[in-house]
Amino acid sequence: MKKTTAYAPASIGNVSLGFDILGAALAPVDGSKIGDEVEIESATGPVLFEFAVDGQFANKLPTEPRENIVFQCYQRFIEACGNSDAINAPIKVTLRKNLPIGSGLGSSASSIVAALVGLNAYFDAPLSDHQLLTLMGEMEGQISGSIHYDNVAPSFLGGITLMTGLTESIAVKLPVISEWYWVICYAGINVSTAEARKILPASYSLQDTLTFGRQLAVFIQALHTQNAKMASAVIHDVIAEPHRKRLLPGFDEARQACISSGASAFGISGSGPTVFAICESLDIALQVEKVLAQQYIQTDKGFTKVCRVENQGATVTG
């Protein structure tokens, strides 16, 4: 029996200063995984697509399999491959939903990336990486209301990624500051990406526009020169955070407590409610993790993780 399992890591969309155009993949330092898995194995039919879900957050998904984004990924994958006989073999697909929905950790992106990477590997790679990433952006847009790559690209490619806006080179990987630890904290509540986008203004002031461009340019330069202090100094969101933080109880207090505990930067992961703090040593990261666990978690579903940037991205076994 043929079997393929794909894993796609969680991600931080925007990285505060790069609204819709920066993302970072996550890898917990304790060796655990934070991301969704999709297992694909041969089936005997009569249907071409059998589907099952498990994992900690499986009960939050639609009960009708055809409403699940993984099934929709399968449909688009078949279409993109030309609906050939070679890929019309019966399969059983299992989604292990390990990421909370509406968490700001790229939950839907992780499922999409794992599904498409897994399908492509199982059927002997009919699609190129570029074709896969294009499909991933389309599927993510179907959920969030607009096509954007700041979660699917880092989950697929790994590292810190910059979305170029170019058709032939959608995303590029940037250098990573090796001494940084990324402490994430999921508050345990949900924030809809689509709703979080709706509260943003339709236009911005010239000053905010200039600040956004300057900070992004400085950040990229700092990554290339490995200037950690310069990079962390410009991680400040003038686009989304001023409007979205009202959706996040205790955000300002958590930021102040983390900075007081030694964090170099603090921001919203994606649309929230997850927040992240960048720390320049493991000792500081562990202290900041304690602060966030005490001050920011709202329900028993919340959690914290000390992470590094996951440079590998999505992986396949089997």
N, C-alpha and C positions, 0 to 999 in steps of 0.2 A: 504493500500500500504506500503510495507516494504521499509525503507530508511535508509542508513548508510552514515555518512560523516566522512572522515578521514582527519586530519591535520598533516602535517609534517614540522617542523621548518627548517629555513635556518641554514647553518652551516659554520664554518671556517675550511677548510681543511688545513692540515699541521701544523697549529699554528706556522708557521715559522720554528721552530727548529726540527719538526718531519715529514719530507717529507714522504708522503704516509702512515704514521703510527700514526699520531695524528689528532684528530678532535674535534670540540666543537660546541654544539648546541646553538642557540641564542634565547633570549626572550627580546624584548624591554621593558624598564622600564616603559614606558607610558601605558602599558597594551594592546597595539596594537599587531597584529600578523604579523610576517614576515616569510612567508612560503606558500606552495601551499596546496590546498584542493581538494579532490576528493569525489564527491557525487555519491552514487550508489543507484538506486531505481528499483523496479520491473517494468517490461514492459510487454506489451501484444504481442509482436512479430510483424511480422513473423521472423525478424532477432534476433539472440541471443544477439547481442551487438550493441546498439545505442550509439552514442558518440557526445558530444558537448563540446565546450570550451568557457569560458568567463574569465573575469579578466583583469587587467591592461595590461598584456603582451601577451594576447591571439593572437593578430595580428602578433606576431613573430613566431608562430608555423606553421608547415606544414598544408596546406589546405586539404590534403588527410588524413582522420582519421586513415587509416591503417599505415601511416608513423609516427604517434604519438607514443611516448614511452609508453603511458598509454595503448594503444591497444596491444602493444607488451608485456607489463606486463601481461595483461589479457590472452594472448595466452600461455605464459610460466606458468602462474598460473594454467590454465586448464590442461596443460600437467603434471605439478608437482602433481596435485591432481588425476591423472589417468583418466581424461576425463569422470568422472562418471555422471550418470543421475542427481544426486543431485545438481551438479554445472552447468548443461546445461540448466538452466532456463533463459529466456530472461531478460536482464537488460539494463537500460539506465545509462551511466556513464558520469558525467560532471566534467571536470577539470577546476578548478579556478586557472588560471596561474597568481599568484601574485608576482613571482620573475622574475627579468630580466634574459634573457638567456645570457650565457657567462659572468656572473657577478663575478664569484668567490665566490658566496654564496651558492653553492650546489644546483643550480636551477634544474638540471635534477635529482639529487638525491632526492630532495624534492618531485617531481612529482612521481618518482618511489616508494618511501617509502609510500606516501599517497595512491597510487594506490594499492599496494600489501597489506598494512595494512587494507585498506577499503574492498578489495575483501575478505580477510581472515575473517574479522569480519562479513561481509554480509552473507557469506556461512558457518557460525558457526565454524570457526577456524579449518579447516582440516589440516593446516600446523603449525608446531612448530615455535617458534621464530628463532631457528637456521636455519630451512629450509627457512624461509622468508629472513633472513639476507644473506644467501648464494645466493638466487635468486636476491636480491637487488644488490649485488656485480657484478653478471653476467650482469644484465641489465645496470648498470653504465658503466661497461667495454665495452659494445656494443657501447656506445656513445663516451667515452673518448679514446678508443683504447687499454685499458688495465684494468684488474680487480683490483680495489682498493676500500677500504671501508672507507676512511677517511671523506667522506661526508655522505654516507648512514648510517653508524653505529651511529654517534652522532644524526642524524636526527631521526633514529628509536629508539635508546635506551636512548637518552638524555645525558647530562653531557659532560665531557671531556672523550673521549674514546681513548684507545690504541689498535691498531691492532696487534695481537699477531703473525700472520703468521701460527697459528695452525689450523688444520682442524676442530677440535671439539669445539674449543673456539676461535672464530674469533676475538672478540673484548671484552675488559674489560673496565669498567668505573673506572676513577681515581678520587681522591678527588678534590674538587674545592676550590680555595681561595675565601672565602666569601666576602672579601672587594673589590674585583676587579669589575670594570665596563669596559665593552668592547665597545669602540666607533668604529662603522663601517662607512665607507664612500664608496659608489658606485659612481664611476666617471661619469657614464652615457655612457661609451663606452663598446664595447664587446671585450673579449679575448677568443679565442677558447682554451679549455683545451688540445685538441689533438695537436694543433699547439704550445702551450706553452711547451708541453713535448718534441716536436721535437727539440727545440733550446737548450736543456740541453746536456751537454757532455756525451759521452759514458762511461767515467771513471773519477775518481777523485784522487787527490793527497793523499798520506798517511796522511799528516797533516790535510786536510779537513775531511778525514774519522775519524781520532781520535777526532777532534773537535766535529763532529756530534754525535759520540757515547757518549762522555763525557757530552755534553750539555743535551742530552736526559736523561741520567742517573741522572744528577744533578736536572733536572726539575722534574722528577718523585719523587725523594727523597724530594724535596722542597714541592711538593704538599702534600705528606704524612705527613710531619712535619709542614705544614701550614706556611712555611717560604716564605712570599710573595716577599721579596726583592731578595732572592736567586733565586726564580723561574723566576722573571722578568729579572734578570741579564743575564740569558742564552737564552732568546728568541731572537736569532739571527740566520739567515738562511745562512749557508755556501754552501748549495746544489743548490737551485733554484733561490733565490733572485738576486745574482750577474748577472745572465743571463737574468732573466725575467724582471727586473726593467726597461730595455730599452723599453719594451712594454707599460710602464705606465708613461705618461707625468707628470712631476712634482713630481715624487715619492720622490727623495732625499730631495727636498725642503720641502715637506709635513712632512717627517719624522723629519727633524730638527726643524720645527715649532712646531710640537706636543711635542717633547721632551723638547723644551724650555718652553712650556706651562705647563709642569708638568707630561706628560705621562711617565710611567715607562718602556714601551716597545712599539715597532711599527713593523708592518710587513705586508706582502701580505696575503690576504685571498685566499687560494687555488691558482689558477693560475692568480688571479687578474681579472679585475682591482681594485676590492674592496680592501681596506686596512683596518687594524684594529689598534687601539691604546688601550693599557691597562692602566687604571688609578686607583688610590687607594682611590679616593673619588668621590662623585657625582659632587661636585663643579669643580674639575679638569676635569672630563669627559665632563661637559657642556661647559667649556672653550675650550677644545680640539675639541669638535664637531663644535663650531663656526669657529675655525681655519681651519678645514678640509672643511667645507662648502664654505669658502672663497677661499681657495687655491688649492683644489684638484678636485672639481667637474668640469667636462669639458662640459657637455651638460645639457639641461633642464630635462633629464631623471634621472640625478643623485640625490642622497639623502644621508642623514646621519641618524643614529639611535644610541642612547645610550642603551646598552643591558646588561643583565646579562647572565650567562650560564643557558640555559633551561635544568633543570634536568629531566623533565618528558619525553621528546622526543615526538614521534608521539602519537596522541590521537584520539579516536573514539567517536562520538555521534550518537544517534539514535538507 
